Amino acid sequence: MKNKAPLLLALLSSFLMWLAWPPHTFAAPILLIGLVPLFIALEQLMQGNEKKTGKKVFLTAGLTFLVWNTACIYWVYNAISAYNSPLVALPISLIPFGLGALLMTFAFWLYYRFSKVVSSKNIAYLALISFWVSMEYLHQTWDLAFPWMTLGNGFAGMHQLAQWYETTGVYGGTVWIMLSNILAFEAYKSFKSKTGYLKIRTGLAWLLLIVIPAGISLIKYYGYKEKTIPVNVVAVQPNIDPYEKNGGITPAEQLRTLTLLSDSVGQVNTEYFIWPETAIPSFADEDNIRNTSEFIDAQHFLNKYKNGTLITGIESVKFYNEKITLSAKQDGNGGRFYDNFNSAMQVENSAKVDFYHKSKLVPGVEKMPFPKTLAFLAPVFSGLGGTVSGWGWQDEPGVFYSQGGVGVAPVICYESLWGSWIAGAVKNGAQFIAIITNDGWWGNTYGKDQHFLYAKLRAIENRRWVVRSANTGISGFINQRGDIVKQSQWWTRDALKMDVNLNDQLTFYTKSGDLIAQLLSITGFIMALFIPYYAFFKKKPVKK
């Protein structure tokens, strides 16, 4: 049983972390102790003086994180299996299931290696937090980015405890969760081995670590007041099956559905209509957009709304005489170059048209990661529905401005996971956030719920309303405190309207971005260098 104990403890941690993760909103505080069984398991291994301890540490931590990640994002398999047989879909699914888990495991393995060459337990714990945040930040910034399981996202279900994200962003939540688990583990050890006041001293410190941030957050939550600067906005959910070409209807019929839904709740003073990702599915030439039937019909729809502005998803294309972007492709006849974009387009009662190109592209589906190095894997990514060249993108966050001067941050699909990217748009003048998405690919799974809940954190970080239009999934309105004020149901055709309050003030997070992650990544890199340094040039200190 002794050999099985670490594995059982590892599985217990994975269960607790799954139970605490959205959409299980009732159990979010379990994140603050969910990794304690894993710490106990690793302590048993590290003190056992057995051979290949490093390998056992890696495999034990890996078990926790692989099971936890797979249980939370199992829905990825749904989208992949729609176009592939189970024998193909399952191994491809292991990429997102396993990659994040591998980075988490590597952080704990680095901690194990670092703890062998330093005598200070506190410095080793600082290294663990730094390694962990470094891996999370890497998973947000490299070509295989998929920051869905960033620890700080876990409080999306209980946002009342995450109001201080306006200062730290989600990485502040990650640090809180990691530090809480470390202190809880130390409190557990003290309670078992010490007597008197020393038996509970660490436990009291852990309790303060929980109570103080939670208390600050609740004070912020109940004390926060929005300025009343209302703008009437309509969010449309057409509920078109993404697995059928245009949901079995023509682009013209799709546009008619969107306009009818918009008119059903639109009013004279409505200033914004938000339509979902790829609401206009035909590849429209951006330079010739004013001559397309889609644009003409959209403007005709807006004629009824004097101050109305439409933000809609659209698949667009842009042509060049030469290859001026990394993603540009040449047409089959060796002629012009072009880019396909997953875009947001703003239309108003004038000739002005603005485009924003989705920039955080799904690896393998919308963008070939490391295109030169991984060119030999092109058939795999093609099986995911992507291409070697992929979609085009833009390098900076965008802001749309209406005729009345209102600034909006257009956010497409899982770009809503990038707090710093959206903060960049807010910093550049966005007064509310418009998320357009299509969550129907995942079916009625955790995916749509998690994606919707994560948007609450963007509202808190920037103190901006979030308006969410999903083709199907969950559309809705989230206020500046992160409260869901109104939402649609899954797989229903709906249109929602709401007066949202604009905000011009910038939070500390909006101005500084992921400063915590950047500083801890530097710290983690420096500490990682000590591992080979001490191994080769210094005598290892004796552990306590």
HUQUIZI-V982663 format. One record per residue. N is the residue number from 1. RES is the residue in one letter. SS is DSSP state (helix for helix, strand for strand, loop for the rest). PSI is psi in radians with two decimals (999 if undefined). Layout:
N;RES;SS;PSI / N;RES;SS;PSI
This chain:
1;M;loop;-0.51 / 2;K;helix;-0.69 / 3;N;helix;-0.49 / 4;K;helix;-0.34 / 5;A;helix;-0.82 / 6;P;helix;-0.65 / 7;L;helix;-0.72 / 8;L;helix;-0.69 / 9;L;helix;-0.68 / 10;A;helix;-0.75 / 11;L;helix;-0.59 / 12;L;helix;-0.74 / 13;S;helix;-0.76 / 14;S;helix;-0.65 / 15;F;helix;-0.80 / 16;L;helix;-0.73 / 17;M;helix;-0.66 / 18;W;helix;-0.75 / 19;L;helix;-0.58 / 20;A;helix;-0.24 / 21;W;loop;2.54 / 22;P;loop;2.51 / 23;P;loop;0.30 / 24;H;loop;1.32 / 25;T;helix;-0.43 / 26;F;helix;-0.32 / 27;A;helix;0.25 / 28;A;helix;-0.67 / 29;P;helix;-0.31 / 30;I;helix;-0.40 / 31;L;helix;-0.50 / 32;L;helix;-0.21 / 33;I;loop;0.01 / 34;G;loop;-0.48 / 35;L;loop;-0.02 / 36;V;helix;-0.79 / 37;P;helix;-0.63 / 38;L;helix;-0.73 / 39;F;helix;-0.71 / 40;I;helix;-0.75 / 41;A;helix;-0.78 / 42;L;helix;-0.60 / 43;E;helix;-0.72 / 44;Q;helix;-0.73 / 45;L;helix;-0.72 / 46;M;helix;-0.41 / 47;Q;loop;0.00 / 48;G;loop;-0.27 / 49;N;loop;0.61 / 50;E;loop;2.87 / 51;K;loop;2.67 / 52;K;loop;0.73 / 53;T;helix;-0.72 / 54;G;helix;-0.73 / 55;K;helix;-0.72 / 56;K;helix;-0.67 / 57;V;helix;-0.80 / 58;F;helix;-0.82 / 59;L;helix;-0.64 / 60;T;helix;-0.84 / 61;A;helix;-0.69 / 62;G;helix;-0.64 / 63;L;helix;-0.82 / 64;T;helix;-0.90 / 65;F;helix;-0.54 / 66;L;helix;-0.79 / 67;V;helix;-0.77 / 68;W;helix;-0.88 / 69;N;helix;-0.79 / 70;T;helix;-0.70 / 71;A;helix;-0.54 / 72;C;helix;-0.57 / 73;I;loop;0.55 / 74;Y;loop;-0.44 / 75;W;loop;-0.30 / 76;V;helix;-0.63 / 77;Y;helix;-0.61 / 78;N;helix;-0.83 / 79;A;helix;-0.68 / 80;I;helix;-0.70 / 81;S;helix;-0.27 / 82;A;loop;-0.48 / 83;Y;loop;0.06 / 84;N;loop;2.73 / 85;S;loop;2.76 / 86;P;helix;-0.60 / 87;L;helix;-0.48 / 88;V;helix;-0.74 / 89;A;helix;-0.68 / 90;L;helix;-0.90 / 91;P;helix;-0.59 / 92;I;helix;-0.66 / 93;S;helix;-0.47 / 94;L;helix;-0.33 / 95;I;helix;-1.01 / 96;P;helix;-0.58 / 97;F;helix;-0.76 / 98;G;helix;-0.47 / 99;L;helix;-0.82 / 100;G;helix;-0.73 / 101;A;helix;-0.65 / 102;L;helix;-0.73 / 103;L;helix;-0.71 / 104;M;helix;-0.75 / 105;T;helix;-0.71 / 106;F;helix;-0.63 / 107;A;helix;-0.74 / 108;F;helix;-0.60 / 109;W;helix;-0.71 / 110;L;helix;-0.68 / 111;Y;helix;-0.77 / 112;Y;helix;-0.82 / 113;R;helix;-0.71 / 114;F;helix;-0.67 / 115;S;helix;-0.32 / 116;K;loop;-0.28 / 117;V;loop;0.04 / 118;V;loop;2.60 / 119;S;loop;-0.34 / 120;S;loop;2.10 / 121;K;helix;-0.66 / 122;N;helix;-0.69 / 123;I;helix;-0.65 / 124;A;helix;-0.69 / 125;Y;helix;-0.67 / 126;L;helix;-0.69 / 127;A;helix;-0.73 / 128;L;helix;-0.84 / 129;I;helix;-0.72 / 130;S;helix;-0.76 / 131;F;helix;-0.76 / 132;W;helix;-0.88 / 133;V;helix;-0.63 / 134;S;helix;-0.75 / 135;M;helix;-0.69 / 136;E;helix;-0.75 / 137;Y;helix;-0.65 / 138;L;helix;-0.73 / 139;H;helix;-0.10 / 140;Q;helix;-0.36 / 141;T;helix;-0.31 / 142;W;loop;-3.14 / 143;D;loop;-0.27 / 144;L;loop;0.48 / 145;A;loop;2.31 / 146;F;loop;1.27 / 147;P;helix;0.62 / 148;W;helix;-0.63 / 149;M;helix;0.38 / 150;T;loop;2.24 / 151;L;helix;-0.71 / 152;G;helix;-0.35 / 153;N;helix;-0.32 / 154;G;helix;-0.39 / 155;F;helix;0.20 / 156;A;helix;-0.50 / 157;G;loop;-0.42 / 158;M;loop;1.17 / 159;H;helix;-0.27 / 160;Q;helix;-0.44 / 161;L;helix;0.03 / 162;A;loop;0.43 / 163;Q;loop;-0.41 / 164;W;loop;0.07 / 165;Y;helix;-0.32 / 166;E;helix;-0.30 / 167;T;helix;-0.74 / 168;T;helix;-0.38 / 169;G;loop;-3.03 / 170;V;helix;-0.42 / 171;Y;helix;-0.43 / 172;G;helix;-0.67 / 173;G;helix;-0.68 / 174;T;helix;-0.81 / 175;V;helix;-0.74 / 176;W;helix;-0.82 / 177;I;helix;-0.79 / 178;M;helix;-0.79 / 179;L;helix;-0.65 / 180;S;helix;-0.76 / 181;N;helix;-0.67 / 182;I;helix;-0.83 / 183;L;helix;-0.67 / 184;A;helix;-0.69 / 185;F;helix;-0.78 / 186;E;helix;-0.63 / 187;A;helix;-0.69 / 188;Y;helix;-0.77 / 189;K;helix;-0.72 / 190;S;helix;-0.70 / 191;F;helix;-0.56 / 192;K;helix;-0.56 / 193;S;helix;-0.27 / 194;K;loop;3.00 / 195;T;loop;2.89 / 196;G;loop;-2.52 / 197;Y;loop;-0.61 / 198;L;helix;-0.40 / 199;K;helix;-0.55 / 200;I;helix;-0.06 / 201;R;helix;-0.83 / 202;T;helix;-0.62 / 203;G;helix;-0.66 / 204;L;helix;-0.69 / 205;A;helix;-0.72 / 206;W;helix;-0.71 / 207;L;helix;-0.72 / 208;L;helix;-0.68 / 209;L;helix;-0.54 / 210;I;helix;-0.85 / 211;V;helix;-0.73 / 212;I;helix;-0.94 / 213;P;helix;-0.68 / 214;A;helix;-0.72 / 215;G;helix;-0.77 / 216;I;helix;-0.74 / 217;S;helix;-0.77 / 218;L;helix;-0.64 / 219;I;helix;-0.76 / 220;K;helix;-0.75 / 221;Y;helix;-0.91 / 222;Y;helix;-0.32 / 223;G;helix;-0.12 / 224;Y;loop;2.28 / 225;K;loop;2.29 / 226;E;loop;2.53 / 227;K;loop;2.44 / 228;T;loop;1.58 / 229;I;loop;1.38 / 230;P;strand;2.54 / 231;V;strand;2.27 / 232;N;strand;2.18 / 233;V;strand;2.48 / 234;V;strand;2.27 / 235;A;strand;2.28 / 236;V;strand;2.41 / 237;Q;strand;1.69 / 238;P;loop;-0.34 / 239;N;loop;1.02 / 240;I;loop;2.21 / 241;D;loop;2.02 / 242;P;loop;-0.29 / 243;Y;loop;-0.10 / 244;E;loop;2.52 / 245;K;helix;1.95 / 246;N;helix;0.46 / 247;G;helix;0.37 / 248;G;helix;0.13 / 249;I;loop;2.81 / 250;T;loop;2.81 / 251;P;helix;-0.63 / 252;A;helix;-0.72 / 253;E;helix;-0.63 / 254;Q;helix;-0.75 / 255;L;helix;-0.68 / 256;R;helix;-0.71 / 257;T;helix;-0.76 / 258;L;helix;-0.74 / 259;T;helix;-0.67 / 260;L;helix;-0.75 / 261;L;helix;-0.72 / 262;S;helix;-0.78 / 263;D;helix;-0.44 / 264;S;helix;-0.42 / 265;V;helix;-0.19 / 266;G;loop;2.62 / 267;Q;loop;3.00 / 268;V;loop;-0.66 / 269;N;loop;0.18 / 270;T;strand;2.22 / 271;E;strand;-0.41 / 272;Y;strand;2.35 / 273;F;strand;2.22 / 274;I;strand;2.07 / 275;W;loop;2.69 / 276;P;loop;3.10 / 277;E;loop;2.34 / 278;T;loop;0.59 / 279;A;loop;-0.59 / 280;I;strand;1.78 / 281;P;strand;-0.18 / 282;S;strand;2.42 / 283;F;strand;1.87 / 284;A;strand;2.37 / 285;D;strand;2.03 / 286;E;helix;-0.63 / 287;D;helix;-0.23 / 288;N;helix;0.36 / 289;I;helix;-0.57 / 290;R;helix;-0.29 / 291;N;helix;0.03 / 292;T;loop;2.67 / 293;S;helix;-0.58 / 294;E;helix;-0.79 / 295;F;helix;-0.76 / 296;I;helix;-0.75 / 297;D;helix;-0.67 / 298;A;helix;-0.74 / 299;Q;helix;-0.66 / 300;H;helix;-0.71 / 301;F;helix;-0.71 / 302;L;helix;-0.24 / 303;N;loop;-0.46 / 304;K;loop;-0.23 / 305;Y;loop;1.76 / 306;K;loop;-0.77 / 307;N;loop;0.32 / 308;G;loop;2.51 / 309;T;strand;2.39 / 310;L;strand;2.25 / 311;I;strand;2.09 / 312;T;strand;2.59 / 313;G;strand;2.55 / 314;I;strand;2.50 / 315;E;strand;2.03 / 316;S;strand;2.91 / 317;V;strand;2.54 / 318;K;strand;2.34 / 319;F;strand;2.57 / 320;Y;strand;2.73 / 321;N;loop;-0.31 / 322;E;loop;2.94 / 323;K;loop;1.68 / 324;I;loop;-0.08 / 325;T;loop;2.73 / 326;L;loop;-0.55 / 327;S;loop;-0.10 / 328;A;loop;2.46 / 329;K;strand;2.74 / 330;Q;strand;2.47 / 331;D;loop;2.90 / 332;G;loop;-0.35 / 333;N;loop;0.21 / 334;G;loop;0.46 / 335;G;loop;-2.20 / 336;R;loop;2.79 / 337;F;strand;2.76 / 338;Y;strand;2.77 / 339;D;strand;2.41 / 340;N;strand;2.44 / 341;F;strand;2.46 / 342;N;strand;1.84 / 343;S;strand;2.83 / 344;A;strand;2.38 / 345;M;strand;2.37 / 346;Q;strand;2.24 / 347;V;strand;2.47 / 348;E;strand;-3.09 / 349;N;loop;1.00 / 350;S;loop;-3.11 / 351;A;loop;-0.09 / 352;K;loop;2.32 / 353;V;strand;2.35 / 354;D;strand;2.54 / 355;F;strand;2.50 / 356;Y;strand;2.30 / 357;H;strand;2.22 / 358;K;loop;2.28 / 359;S;loop;-0.55 / 360;K;loop;1.59 / 361;L;loop;2.54 / 362;V;loop;2.11 / 363;P;strand;2.31 / 364;G;loop;-0.58 / 365;V;loop;-0.85 / 366;E;loop;-0.27 / 367;K;strand;2.31 / 368;M;loop;1.99 / 369;P;loop;2.50 / 370;F;loop;1.07 / 371;P;loop;-0.60 / 372;K;loop;-0.79 / 373;T;loop;-0.68 / 374;L;loop;0.42 / 375;A;helix;-0.55 / 376;F;helix;-0.26 / 377;L;helix;0.19 / 378;A;helix;-0.73 / 379;P;helix;-0.57 / 380;V;helix;-0.82 / 381;F;helix;-0.52 / 382;S;helix;-0.63 / 383;G;helix;-0.44 / 384;L;loop;-0.09 / 385;G;loop;0.05 / 386;G;loop;-3.02 / 387;T;loop;2.95 / 388;V;loop;-0.77 / 389;S;loop;-0.66 / 390;G;loop;-2.95 / 391;W;loop;2.78 / 392;G;loop;2.95 / 393;W;loop;3.00 / 394;Q;loop;2.79 / 395;D;loop;-0.22 / 396;E;loop;2.60 / 397;P;loop;2.63 / 398;G;loop;2.77 / 399;V;loop;2.25 / 400;F;strand;2.42 / 401;Y;strand;2.30 / 402;S;loop;3.05 / 403;Q;loop;-0.55 / 404;G;loop;0.01 / 405;G;loop;0.13 / 406;V;loop;2.29 / 407;G;strand;2.32 / 408;V;strand;2.39 / 409;A;strand;1.88 / 410;P;strand;2.23 / 411;V;strand;2.23 / 412;I;strand;2.09 / 413;C;helix;-2.22 / 414;Y;helix;0.18 / 415;E;helix;-0.37 / 416;S;helix;-0.12 / 417;L;helix;-0.30 / 418;W;loop;1.64 / 419;G;helix;-0.75 / 420;S;helix;-0.56 / 421;W;helix;-0.81 / 422;I;helix;-0.66 / 423;A;helix;-0.60 / 424;G;helix;-0.70 / 425;A;helix;-0.70 / 426;V;helix;-0.72 / 427;K;helix;-0.52 / 428;N;loop;0.11 / 429;G;loop;0.00 / 430;A;loop;2.30 / 431;Q;loop;-0.26 / 432;F;strand;2.92 / 433;I;strand;2.26 / 434;A;strand;1.95 / 435;I;strand;2.12 / 436;I;strand;2.32 / 437;T;strand;3.00 / 438;N;loop;1.68 / 439;D;helix;0.16 / 440;G;helix;-0.31 / 441;W;helix;-0.49 / 442;W;helix;-0.14 / 443;G;loop;-2.97 / 444;N;loop;1.27 / 445;T;loop;-3.11 / 446;Y;helix;-0.47 / 447;G;helix;-0.87 / 448;K;helix;-0.66 / 449;D;helix;-0.78 / 450;Q;helix;-0.79 / 451;H;helix;-0.73 / 452;F;helix;-0.79 / 453;L;helix;-0.63 / 454;Y;helix;-0.50 / 455;A;helix;-0.44 / 456;K;helix;-0.60 / 457;L;helix;-0.59 / 458;R;helix;-0.62 / 459;A;helix;-0.76 / 460;I;helix;-0.80 / 461;E;helix;-0.66 / 462;N;helix;-0.10 / 463;R;loop;0.97 / 464;R;loop;2.51 / 465;W;loop;2.55 / 466;V;strand;2.20 / 467;V;strand;2.16 / 468;R;strand;2.11 / 469;S;strand;2.00 / 470;A;strand;2.40 / 471;N;loop;-0.94 / 472;T;loop;2.71 / 473;G;loop;-2.04 / 474;I;loop;2.07 / 475;S;loop;2.76 / 476;G;strand;-3.03 / 477;F;strand;2.35 / 478;I;strand;2.24 / 479;N;loop;-3.07 / 480;Q;loop;-0.26 / 481;R;loop;-0.14 / 482;G;loop;0.13 / 483;D;loop;2.39 / 484;I;strand;1.94 / 485;V;strand;-0.61 / 486;K;strand;2.50 / 487;Q;strand;2.75 / 488;S;loop;3.06 / 489;Q;loop;2.81 / 490;W;loop;2.43 / 491;W;loop;0.80 / 492;T;loop;2.60 / 493;R;loop;2.18 / 494;D;strand;2.81 / 495;A;strand;2.31 / 496;L;strand;2.52 / 497;K;strand;2.65 / 498;M;strand;2.53 / 499;D;strand;2.04 / 500;V;strand;2.53 / 501;N;strand;2.28 / 502;L;loop;2.74 / 503;N;loop;2.32 / 504;D;loop;-0.22 / 505;Q;loop;2.54 / 506;L;loop;2.30 / 507;T;loop;2.95 / 508;F;helix;-0.69 / 509;Y;helix;-0.74 / 510;T;helix;-0.70 / 511;K;helix;-0.54 / 512;S;helix;-0.36 / 513;G;loop;-2.59 / 514;D;loop;0.97 / 515;L;helix;-0.72 / 516;I;helix;-0.82 / 517;A;helix;-0.68 / 518;Q;helix;-0.76 / 519;L;helix;-0.75 / 520;L;helix;-0.50 / 521;S;helix;-0.70 / 522;I;helix;-0.79 / 523;T;helix;-0.78 / 524;G;helix;-0.70 / 525;F;helix;-0.77 / 526;I;helix;-0.77 / 527;M;helix;-0.63 / 528;A;helix;-0.54 / 529;L;helix;-0.41 / 530;F;helix;-0.43 / 531;I;helix;-0.96 / 532;P;helix;-0.52 / 533;Y;helix;-0.90 / 534;Y;helix;-0.57 / 535;A;helix;-0.61 / 536;F;helix;-0.45 / 537;F;helix;-0.22 / 538;K;loop;2.65 / 539;K;loop;2.31 / 540;K;loop;2.32 / 541;P;loop;2.74 / 542;V;loop;2.22 / 543;K;loop;2.65 / 544;K;loop;999
